[in-house]
Structures are given as C-alpha cells and as structure tokens.
Amino acid sequence: MSRGILATIYVRLVDGHDARSAHAILAAAYASEPFVRVLPYAQLPATRHVRGSNLCAIGVHESRVPGQLLIVSVLDNLVKGAAGQAVQNLNLLFGFADTAGLGPIPLFP
C-alpha cells in the first residue's frame, strides 16, 4: 500500500435490519454525493481503487458474528485529505460545481 487510509468498522445491527438493508440505507444516503461510492453488496474496496482521487469508497459485508455488520471505507489521504478539502471549499466559496478541479477518475494501479 503506497498511500491511503483504510478503515474497518464493525457495527451492531438493530432488530429488523440485516447487512443488506444497511447497505441499501448507505447506498441511498450517498447516491447523490459525487465523491462517495458505495460498492455493490459484499464487495470490499482497496486503497488502490481511490489512489489519486477525491473519492471515498465504501463496502458493506455481513460479519461472521451474528448481529454485526462489517463496513470498509478507503480514501487517498493525499487528495481527499487537506488538498481535496481545500479545492472543495474553494468551489463552495465561489459557487463552482463541487467537482470542479477534482476529477473523479482515480489512478490505477
């Protein structure tokens, strides 16, 4: 891993919810966000998927522990960190599109 942040998050599910319903909730919540990608259910991201971009990728997977959910999120801390935040704030301040200057295509590999 050359750069990036990978977070592994364990969530206790409330009654009436399972990993698929939690995935659907996350996907709906971030559907209109240009820099957040919720991957298809049970696909987990790697830092190489967001390297050189302002993207945050989120994967949801059922945990081996009953009643728990596993969420993995990745981002490139060099772009999504202070640099990308500065450009996004500049865009907001001057009324530009959120995505101006922050092309969504990551470098690969």
N, C-alpha and C positions, 0 to 999 in steps of 0.2 A: 504494500500500500504506500504510494508515494505521498499522498496528502488526502485530507478529508476527515470527516467525523462520522462515525457510525454509532448510533445509539440503539441499544436493545432494551425494550421496555416491556415489562410484564404487567398485565392488567387483570384484576379480578373482575369477572363479569357479574352483573346483577342478574337476578332471576328474570327469565323471559328473554334473555339475549344470549346469542352464541357468537362465535368468531365471524360467521358470515354476515350476521346482522350488524355487528360492529364495523365490519368492512364497508357495508352499504352506507352506514351513517358517515364514516370518514370520507368515502368517495363523494357523497352528496355535499358534504360540508366544503370540500376543496374543489368541486367541479369547475368553479369559475375563477379559480386562482391560477394565474399564468405561470407561476414558478413552483407549484406543488403538483407532484404526480403521485396519485395513489395507484399502485400497480394492481393488476388483476389478482383476485383472491389467491392466497398461498404462494405468490411469487415474492421473493425477498430481494431487495436491492443490494448492490455493492457500490463502494465509493467510486469505482471506475465508471459507473453509469452516469455520474454527475460531474466528473472531473472537468474543470474549466468552464463551468456553467453557474448560473444563479439558481439552479433547480434544487429542490428538496424532494427526494423520492421516498415514499412510504410503502412498506409492505406489511400485510396482516396475515398471520398464520395461527392456526389452532395450536395451543400449547399441549404438551404431553400431560400436564397437570389438569385434571378436570376443573372446570370453572375458571380457567385462566386463558388469557389471550396473549399472543406474542406480537409485538409491533417492532419493526426495524425501520429506522429512518437514516438516511445518508445525505450529506451535503459536502460541498467543496468549501472548506473554511477560508480559502484564499479569495474566492469570488463571492460566495454567499455571505461571507463574513463582512468585515468593515468596508471593503471596496464596493461590493454589490449593494450594500445598505446605503452607502453614500450616493451612488448613482440613483437608486430608487428614491431616496429622499429628495434629491435634486429634481427628479422628474415630478414628484408630488408638489414641490415648492413652486415650480414654474409651469405647472399644468400640462406637462408632457404625458404621453402614454406611459403606464407603469413599465412596459417592456423596452422603452427607448434606450438604446445603448447596451442592452442586456440580452443579447441573442440567446434563445433557449436551447441552441444545439450544443451539447457537451462534446468535449474532446474524447476520442476513444482510440486506443485503449489508454 
